[in-house]
Amino acid sequence: MIPYGRQDITQEDIDTVVDVLRSDYLTQGPKVPEFEKSIQDYCGVAHAVAVNSGTSALHVACLALNLGPGDEVWTSPITFVASANCARHCGANVEFVDIDPRTYNLSTEALEDKLKDRKNSGGTLPSVVIPVHFGGQSCDMVAIRALSDEFGFRIIEDASHAIGGRYRDKTIGSCRYSDITVFSFHPVKIVTTAEGGVATTENAALAQKMVLLRNNGVTRDPALMTRPADGQWYYEQLELGYNYRMTDIQAALGCSQMQRLDEKVSIRHQIANRYDAGLAALPIVLPFREDFSYSAFHLYVVLLEEALASNRRAVFESLRERGIGVNVHYIPVHTQPYFRRLGFQTGDYPYAEDYYARALSIPLFPTLTREQQDEVIAALTSALS
Ligand SMILES: *Cc1c(COP(=O)(O)O)cnc(C)c1O
């Protein structure tokens, strides 16, 4: 089976991890700060806080922004469930904003309309909006930032798909237009630490809070303590936190992986361009590229034409039978049973639901060979004829 995504692990990655296994620290050693520094340097951002997953990064980001009961978080329905769950973990409510049918990102027009409706009707405005850079292509952050200035919400970019991508002249993760940006390092993502995540920010206070929250709220920093230390063993718990620490084993893998980030993204573009050419004649919609964005190309999603929507399952199954590990990203979050129990229904976000009915993610990862890619193109061509 050719999977839709696959990690790319080199001998150098392996050697780096083995070195940690032979070292004094498996966790809380020198590798985590080294990994954080590599993300800071790459993204051009002041702070990077490494944690044990993208989900944890979203959670500490929400907590750092003081999200709690009575607050609302707005995000896209076409994302992994974690983008919405982080709000629920803080006791906040979730609302969705329908997608832009060209980019599958949260629609800035729909966001603006919903904000105005709420304001005019005296309803609740969001405390935090979480734009998700779907497939690695940035949302229109200038527009979202302008709305945040007007309506007073904070912004967490869910850039789980987007490390190595750019928006205008900024690297994603720079937080030029947001409070916090979150990355995931799950093996299907662009860079992997097996499991892991990072939250970046320009704001020192937010970074400090996330550092506390990932480590049970505990600090050894005398500057933060409420009283002089009893001795060198002394630490204080200042917040109710979690054990969301990244290990040195994971961070070492991340450091090694970061060195090839640009190369990996550039290979993803070459593969995507080749798909664009090879699939151009088929009755499918190919990924739209915003001219303000350099996508990290985490996913290559094709949309069956409207008339073929009812064939999606058959096309999916025929590709799987031919050994092509296609997938579907994502089932609209508001239609999940957990969110239905909170009152969401089918029909709430029509563009997201229409997208879901027609979408297929086809294999895209740096070690995909030309032969494998030709196999994917041939299989899709025959499945659609
Ligand atoms: C992968 C992913 C996450 C969660 O990341 P984990 O590292 O798996 O916890 C969150 N949001 C999006 C959009 C993702 O794709």
The ligand as an SDF file (V2000), in Angstrom:
LIG
                    3D

 15 15  0  0  0  0  0  0  0  0999 V2000
   -2.4060   16.6220   13.5730 C   0  0  0  0  0  0  0  0  0  0  0  0
   -3.2840   17.7770   13.8960 C   0  0  0  0  0  0  0  0  0  0  0  0
   -3.5220   18.2220   15.2040 C   0  0  0  0  0  0  0  0  0  0  0  0
   -3.1020   17.4470   16.4160 C   0  0  0  0  0  0  0  0  0  0  0  0
   -1.7850   17.1700   16.4780 O   0  0  0  0  0  0  0  0  0  0  0  0
   -1.2460   15.9210   17.3490 P   0  0  0  0  0  0  0  0  0  0  0  0
    0.2200   16.1650   17.3410 O   0  0  0  0  0  0  0  0  0  0  0  0
   -1.6580   14.6730   16.6170 O   0  0  0  0  0  0  0  0  0  0  0  0
   -1.8480   16.0180   18.6990 O   0  0  0  0  0  0  0  0  0  0  0  0
   -4.2400   19.3780   15.3920 C   0  0  0  0  0  0  0  0  0  0  0  0
   -4.7490   20.0630   14.3570 N   0  0  0  0  0  0  0  0  0  0  0  0
   -4.5770   19.6510   13.0870 C   0  0  0  0  0  0  0  0  0  0  0  0
   -5.1500   20.4730   11.9810 C   0  0  0  0  0  0  0  0  0  0  0  0
   -3.8620   18.4920   12.8210 C   0  0  0  0  0  0  0  0  0  0  0  0
   -3.7250   18.0770   11.5610 O   0  0  0  0  0  0  0  0  0  0  0  0
  1  2  1  0
  2  3  1  0
  2 14  2  0
  3  4  1  0
  3 10  2  0
  4  5  1  0
  5  6  1  0
  6  7  2  0
  6  8  1  0
  6  9  1  0
 10 11  1  0
 11 12  2  0
 12 13  1  0
 12 14  1  0
 14 15  1  0
M  END
$$$$
